[in-house]
Amino acid sequence: MPHRVLSAQIAHETNTFSIRRTGMEEFRRRGFFLGADIDRALRGTKTEIAGHIAAAERFGWELTQPVSAAATPAGVVTADCWEELQGCLFDAIDAAEAPFDGIILALHGAMVTETEEDAEGALLARLRQRIGDEVPVAVTLDLHANVTERMAEHASILLAYRTYPHIDQFETAMRAAELLEAAMNGETRPRVVRAQPPAIGGCNHGRTQSGVMADLLAKGAALGSQGPDVLSVDICAGFPLADIAEVGPSVSITYDSARNDADAVARGMMAEFAQEIWDRRAESTVPEHSLAETIALASAPTDDPRPFVIGDFSDNPGSGAYGDGVRLLEALMESGLEKVLFGVLLDPEAAAACHRAGEGGELTLTLGAKADPSTYGPSIEATGTVVSLSPGPWVCTGPMNEGVPLDFGPCALLRVGNVDIAIGTNTLQTYDLGAMRQLGAEPTDYAVIGVKSAHHFSGAFAPIAREVILCDSGALATHDEKSLPWQRVRRPVWPLDETVDYTAA
């Protein structure tokens, strides 16, 4: 008899400091599929759900996929939205003609709702109430998950991406599927232990190219392959823009509880990794530049024709920022630099005005800083020419999310002096070259490019760039945790408190 497996995705990275709420409309704009539409939309893509589909074919599973839902990071998820998303999952369990042999879920690990600060932990606890303790549950997480004790308690298998930009989503799902198959066959009895030092940030912001995160991942991969007791060692950098008790970096160990002494081995490993996360919490390999420093670097003489690429990381929609900040755009416009491309600036009003004016139309616009103008204003008044228009959809060419359809909504390319500004309607991070190309803007034709992203953009933009830097334009997705109005985080915690003692047990 084939194994009956339930597969689903419910994913959101929640910036609790955002004034915006995330509802079902935000999920529908980004990626919301039900039933058979999931296979049609995501089969063959570099996603976790596609990994579930491929695993089902490889292992002969009878796969049920009720929902795949993901929204761009933003503020807390509304209670109504949360209930609807959970309902899609639990209704499928209740309607099943026979119990499932296993469950595999793609969860982000940093979702906060109006009713649950640990949404994934609550979901897994509710799931256990329905299916019992014996059915194996495999969960994959974003590398920036805030892994809670409740997640570790109720998941049988807990794996995270090992790349940032996240280009191993499919592979992570396949690793989880292999462990799930072994558990369903009775070959293992997987369990999870987890540790989290008292830190909001750390692990080099999750960068996997070098530094502490790369070192931890390499050590985890080596230890995880040395013996049968430990099935996987997973490091999460955490998502530090979430005001919850269990925010921050963590280590999770998935081990075979059926083996003698496996629990002790896993806990010993866990303590070793947690201590290194803590000891190296302040290490960073990538400098962050002020606006003035950014313009100076972009203005330096060069014979290299490739573009100088700037990540506007503190206004990154992928971290829950609004994506409508204009301080870097303003500095680029005032700099006199030539052949500049900037975007995607998220301003539905400006995009609509450009569409009304039509290609070739000239107009004066108020650009950006509209989501929270009292904090991140003022807007920019600019007169320009509409170079091109687009309805907004395109398919990612990768390396991140290759094959996945995305939609900025109605978009425009507006030329103001020497600067071409890509303006979009829907809130998305700019990490794929297609975001610009769908407007006819070829990134390699520009000398300077500013993108609304923190690190994901490097996967596509670094190969075409002469240099890539990060700019702190003073927006919501700051790395200065001390500037944020914390209320729920556990205390004492680094870097908010002067004295924090920690020795991993």
N, C-alpha and C positions, 0 to 999 in steps of 0.2 A: 504493500500500500504506500502510495506517495505521501510524504509529509504535507500536512495542511499548514500553511504559513500565512500570517497576516503581515502585510507590509504597508507602511504609511510614513508620511513626512508632515510634521508640524513644526515650523522653524521661524523664530524671530529673535533678533538681538535687540534688546530693549535698553535705550538710553533714558533712564528715569529722570534725567534733568531736562529733557525736552518738554516743551509746553504742548506738543502735539500728542493726540491719542492715536492709537492704531486700531482700526476697525476692519470689518470684512472688505470694505472697498479697497483698502490698501493691499490686502492679500490678493484680491482679484486683479489689481493692476500689475502686480509683480509675477505671481505664479500660483494659481488656484485651479486644481483639476480634480475631478471626481470620477471614480469608476474606470470605465474603459478609456476615457479621455486621457488618463495618466499614461498608459502605454503608448497611445498615439502621439502624445506630446513629448515624452521624455525617453523613449526607447532609443538606444544608440548614442545618447548624450554622455558627457563626462560628469554625471551626477550620481548621488547615492541611490535614488530611485531606479535609475538605469542599472545600477549594480544589483539591486534586488531582482530585477527582471532577468538579468544575465545569470544570476545565481540560481534562480528557479529553473531555468533551462538546463543549467549544468547539473544540478542535483535532482531534477525531476520533481520539484515541489509543485503542489497545487496552490497557486498564489492568489490571495485576495488582496486587492489594493483599493481601499475605500476613498482615501484622500491624500493629496499631495499639496501642501500649502506653505508658501514662504512669502514674507513681506520684507520690504526694505527696512533696515533698522530705523527706529523712531521712538516716540514715547510709549508709555505703557499700553498694553493691549486691553481693549474694553472688555467688561465682564460679558456682554452679550456675544462678542466675537469669540471669546475664549470658550464659552459654552457651546457655540455652534461648531467650532473646530473639534472640541472633544467629542461632541455628539456624533460627528461623522465617523469617528473611530469606534466608539462604544456601541453605536447602533449596528455596525457591521459585526461586532462580536456577539451582540444579542440576537442578531438575525441568522447567525451561522447554523447550519443544519447539524454540525458536529463540532466538538471542541477543536481549537487550533493546537497543533503540536509545537509550534514556536511562533514567536513574534519578532519582527525586525523593524526598528524605528529609526528614522533620520530626524533627530532633534538638534536644535542649535546648542542649547545648554545655557542660554542667557536670556530667557524670556521672563518678563515680569508683567503681570496683569493687574487690573484694578482690585482683584481679590486674592491673588497669589504672588508673593515675591519670589517664590521658587516654583515656577509653573511646571517645569519638567518633572521635578520631584513629586509634585502633587498629582500630575498625570500618571506617573508610574505607580504611585501608591494606590490610586483609584483603579488602575489596571489590575494590580495584584488582587484587589478585593474581588474582581470579577473572575480571574482565571486561576487564582490560587498560587501557591509558592513553587510548584513543581514544573510549570511550563517555562522553558528558557526564554528570556527576553534579551535580545541583542540591541544595543543602542549605539548609534554613531553620533558624534558631537563635533561641532566646530572647534578648532584649536583655541578659540577665544571663549570657550564655555566657562562659566562660573559653576564648577562641579560641586554639588551639595552632598551632604551626608545622606539625604533621602534618595537622591539619584543612585548613589552607590549601593544603598540598602536594597532597592527594588529592582535594579538591573542585574541580570546574570552576567552580561558581557558589556563592557563600556569602553569604546574605542574613540579616538579623536584623530582628526587629520594630522598629518605630519609635515605639511608644507604650507607656507605663507609667502606668496599668494597660494590660495587653496586649489591646487591642481590635482590632488589625489582623492577627491571625493568618491569617485567610482571605486578606486582601489581600496579605500577605507571600508566601503560597504561590502566589498568582496571579502576582505579579511574578517569582517564581522559575520558574514554569511558562512564562511568556512568553520568558524568557531560554533555558530549556531547549529550547523549540520552535525558536527561531532557531538554536541550536547543532545540533540534530538535522537541520535543513534545510541545514546547511552555510553559513549566513549569517555566523556568527561562530565563533571558536575561543576560548571564555572560559577565563581563568585567574585565579588569586587570589594576591594578595600581602597580607601582614599584618604589623603592627608592634605591639609591646606595651611600653610604658614600664615601668620598674622600680617599679611601684606595686601594692599589694594592692587598694586601693579607689580611689574617685574618681568622676568623671563625675556628681557630685551624686546618688549611689546609683541612677543611671539615670532619675531623674525627668525627664519630657519636657515638663512644663508651662512651665518656665522654667529659667534658669541655664545652666551649661556644656553639659549634654547637649542641651538644646533648641537652643543655638547651633550645636553641632557637627552635629546632624542637619539643621538648615536649610542650613548651608554645604555639607554633603555632597549634599543634594538639588539645590542650585543648580549645583554643579560637575558632578554626574553627568548633568545635562541639557544641558550646554553643547557636548558633542561626542560623536562615535561611539566614541572610544577607550575611555572609561570607561563601563562598564555599570551599576555601582552602587558607592556609598560607604556602608559600614555600620560603625556604632559600637556596640560592646558595652561595657557598664559593668563586666562581670565579676561573678562571684559570690565575694565575699571570704571566705566561710566554708568554703573548700576548701584544705586543706593540700597543695598540689601545686606543682610547680616553676613552671608557667605560669599562675598565678592572676592575675587583674586585668584592668583595662580594656584595650581594643585597638581598632584600626581595621583593617578589611579592605577591599581594593579588588578588585572583579571587573572585569576589562578584556578587550578583544578582542585576543588575542595575534597575530591575523592582520594587524593594522594596524601600519604602520611607526611606530616610536618609542612605541607604546602602553605598553610595559613601563616605559620611562623616565618617561613622563607619570604612570603609576600610582604608581610608586615616589616620585616627587617629591610627589605629593598625599599619599601615605601618611606621609611624613616630616613634612609640615606639620600633619596632624591629630594624629599621635603627639606632636608637641611641644606642641600646645595642650592635649591631655589631661594631659600632665605639668605644664605651667606652671600649670594651673588645678585641680590634683588635690585641693586642700583646700577648694574652694568648696562650700557647701551652702546651699540656699534654705529649708530647713524645720528649725526648731528641734526638739530632742528634750527633753522635760520629765521631771523627776523625779516620783516619786509625789506628793510634797508639792505641787509646783508644779501638777501635774495636778488635784488635788483643789481647790486654790485657784481655778484657772481655771474649773473646772466649777461651783463654788459662787458665782461672781460674779453679782450681781443682773442680771436681764434681763427685758424685756417680750416677747422673741421666743419664741414657743411651740415652735419647732422644736428637735429634739434637739441636744445637745452631744455630738459623737462623738469617741471616743478610740481610736486605734489602738495596741494593746498590741504594738508592733512587735518587741520583743526576745523575745517568746514566739510569734512568727508561725510556724505550721506550714508556710507557704509558703517559709520560709527554713530549714526543717529543724529548727526548735524543736519541743518536745514538745506545746505547746498545752494543757498542764495546769497552767501557772503560776497561782498564786492571790494574788500580792502586790497586783496592781491590784484584784482582786475584794475582797480583804481591806480595802484602803483605802477602796473605795466603800461597803462595808458599815459601816465605822466612821465614815464621813463624815456620816451623817444625811441625805444627799441623797435626794430622793423620786423615784419613777417612774424607776428605773434598770433597764436591760436589759444583761446581760453574757453574752458567749459568742462562739463556741461553745466551752465548756470541755470538753476531751477527757478523759473519765473513764469508761471502760467499766463499772467496778464500780458507780459511782454511778448511771449510766444504768440498769443492770440492777436495782438496788435500787428505783429509782423505778418501774420497770415492774412489779415485784412488788407494790409498795404500791398501784398503780393511781391513776387520776385522783381527786383529792380526798383521797388518803392523806397522813397526816403521818408524818414519819420524821426521824431524826437520822443524818447522814451525815458521813463523812470525805471531804472534797472536795479533789481535785487533788494536785499535787506528788508523784506516784507513780512517774513514769518514772525520775527521778534524785533521790530525796528527800534524799540526803546533800548534794547541791549546791544544789537549788532548793526544799527544804522550808523550814518544815514545812507539812503539810496544814492545812486548816481544818475544825474541827468545827462543823457547822451543823444547825439544826433548821428544817424548812420543810414546805410543803405542795406536793404535786404538782398543778400547774395543768393540764398537758396532756401527752400522750404522742404520739409519732410513730414509725413504723417507720424513717424516715430519708431515703428517696429524694425528690428533687424535680428539677425541670428549671430550669436557670439562666435568668433573665429578662434578664441582661446589665446593663451593656453588655459585660462580659467573659464569654466563653464562652457567649454566648446560644444557647439550645437544647440545651446539653450536659447530660446527666443526671449528677447527683452523688448521693452517698449517705453520710450521716453514720452510718448504722446506727441501731439503736434510740436514740431521743432523748427527752429530757424537759425540761419547763420547770418549774423548782423555784422557789417563792417563799419567800424568806427575808427577813422584814421588808419593807423597801421595794425590795428587789432581786429581779428575776426573772433566774434563771440558766438559760441554755440549755446543756444537757449532752448531749454526743454520744459515740458509740462509736468511729467511724472517724476517723483523722487527716486532717483537711481544713482549709484556710484559710477563714475567714469573709469572703467578698468579695461575696456575692450576698444581696440582701434575702430571697430564698427560704429561706436558712438559718434565719432567724427565723420567717418566715411559715409554714413547714411545721409549726411548733408552735403556730400560732395567735397568735403575738406580732407585732403590727403595729408596726414600728419607729417610725412617726410618732406613736404614742401615748405615747412615752416622752420624758422630759426629758433623760436622759443615757444614752448607749449606749457600752459598751466592747466592742471586737471584736478577735479574734485575727488581726491582719493588720498589714502594714507600710505598704502603699500601694494595693494592688489594691482594697481596700474603698472607696477614695475615688470610684471610678467609679460605684458604686451608692448609697453613703451620703452623699457630699458634696451631691448635689442636694436631699436632704431635711434637711440639717443647718444649724444656725445657725453652727456653727464645727466645724472638724476639727483635732485636734492629735495628736501622737505622744507616747507615754509609754514611757520605758525602765523596765520593771519588774524589770530585773536577771536576765533569763533568757538562754537559750543563743544566740539570734540577735543578739548584741550588735554594735554598730558600733565597739566599742573593740578593734581588732585586737591591740593590745599585750597584752591580757589573755589571749590564747589561746596554747596550747602548740604553737607551730610547730616542725616538724621538717624538712619537705621543700621548703618554699618557697625560691626562688632568693634569694641574698643578694649584695650589700646590696639592700634593698628598703624603700620608704616604706610605712608610717610606722614600721617596726620599727627602722630604723637611723638614726642621727643624721646621717650624711653620705652622701648618694646623689647622684652626678653623672649627668646624662643630657642628651645632645644627640642628637636624632633624625638618623640618617644619611640 
